Amino acid sequence: MHLDNSTSWIVVAGLSMAFLIGCASTPRIDGTSAHAFDTSYAKLLDSLTPEERLQLALAQLVVLVPTGCVAGAASGSVITAATGAPEADIRPCREQLHAMSYKDIMDKAYP
């Protein structure tokens, strides 16, 4: 089967749009500024199940603690109150997390 130029162009354009829509739907962390990080990280978390959020928190520690960028956050959370352990503040690590998705972080933590 042979397609003419206009039909080929329509097929290529349709496939390209489908690819871009698929890529755009994967939340990624924007580490270009503190505000961009907070906004994009909130969107990433909102896209995850509670189990995935826990997996992400652990994977982030695996990836980021060796870099030295993780700070302890003073928090009045239930976890901190129950364990005495402060929550990790990953905001100083925004550059290391830039452009990463949930899958990217998981893959880096658990190759």
C-alpha positions in Angstrom: 0.0 0.0 0.0 1.4 3.4 -1.0 0.3 6.6 0.7 0.4 10.0 -1.0 2.3 12.8 0.6 -0.7 14.5 2.3 -1.8 11.2 3.8 1.7 10.4 5.0 2.0 13.8 6.6 -1.4 13.3 8.4 -0.2 9.9 9.8 3.1 11.3 11.0 1.4 14.3 12.6 -1.1 12.1 14.3 1.5 9.8 15.7 3.7 12.8 16.8 0.8 14.3 18.7 -0.1 11.0 20.4 3.6 10.7 21.5 3.7 14.3 22.8 0.4 13.9 24.7 1.7 10.7 26.3 4.9 12.4 27.4 3.1 15.5 28.7 0.9 13.3 30.9 3.8 12.1 33.0 4.4 14.5 35.8 8.0 15.6 36.1 9.8 17.6 38.7 10.8 21.1 37.7 13.9 22.1 39.7 14.5 25.4 38.0 13.3 27.4 41.0 11.9 26.8 44.4 8.4 27.8 43.4 8.5 25.6 40.3 9.8 22.7 42.4 7.0 23.0 45.0 4.3 23.2 42.3 5.6 20.4 40.1 6.4 18.1 43.1 2.8 18.6 44.4 1.5 17.6 41.0 3.7 14.5 41.0 2.5 13.5 44.4 -1.2 14.1 43.4 -0.7 11.7 40.5 0.4 8.8 42.9 -1.4 6.4 45.0 -0.6 6.4 48.8 1.6 3.3 48.3 3.5 4.9 45.5 4.0 8.0 47.6 5.6 5.9 50.3 7.8 4.1 47.7 8.8 7.5 46.3 9.8 8.9 49.7 12.0 5.9 50.3 13.5 6.0 46.8 14.3 9.7 47.2 16.3 8.9 50.3 18.2 6.1 48.6 19.1 8.5 45.7 19.6 11.8 47.6 21.1 11.0 51.0 24.5 10.0 49.5 24.6 13.4 47.7 24.4 15.3 51.0 21.6 17.6 49.9 18.9 16.2 52.2 18.2 18.3 55.3 16.1 17.4 58.3 12.9 19.4 58.5 11.5 20.6 61.8 8.0 19.2 61.7 5.0 18.7 63.9 3.8 15.7 61.9 2.5 12.5 63.4 5.5 10.6 62.1 7.9 12.9 63.8 5.9 12.9 67.0 5.7 9.1 67.0 9.3 8.3 66.1 11.2 11.4 67.1 12.8 11.4 63.7 12.5 14.6 61.7 11.1 14.3 58.2 13.6 14.7 55.3 13.5 18.1 53.5 14.3 17.4 49.8 13.9 21.0 48.6 17.7 21.5 48.7 17.9 18.6 46.2 15.7 20.2 43.6 18.5 20.4 41.1 19.3 16.7 41.4 15.6 15.9 40.9 15.0 18.3 38.0 13.1 16.7 35.0 12.7 13.4 36.9 9.4 11.5 37.0 8.3 8.9 39.6 9.6 6.1 37.3 12.9 7.9 36.8 13.5 8.2 40.6 12.5 4.6 41.2 14.8 3.4 38.4 17.7 5.3 39.8 17.1 4.1 43.4 16.5 0.5 42.4 18.4 -0.3 39.2 
